[in-house]
């Protein structure tokens, strides 16, 4: 993938050289031409086309931002309640992920869910123990966001990294 980016930048500089204009817009148009060239010759590279990875990372970022906004709303609702009615507890989560990077990403993103914190990851990385502020509400939201995050993490790590 870094090779593809370097080739794309090289094509953009060649484009600027052939156009005899050293401006950003000329570089940008050369970069776009380089993307098209690399897209058409992508089968000659060992790794997938690098813009597919960029797209998968942007989707993961979008999921993160959406969950961040929804968790902020849930926290505001909890804080603004006149009477706090919570039932804290710990539950086990069994993710369908492999590798330290995927488990770490999932545990960091689960901590984003309001009222939940990953307390421990088992040594074999097959289970996460999560502390929830309000078990009935938090467990359902963690399980829902687990599926969303797992799909986005798999898209980034399994295909491209």
Beta strands, then each sheet from edge to edge (+ up, - down):
strand 1: 89-93
strand 2: 116-121
strand 3: 128-132
sheet 1: 1+ 3- 2+
end
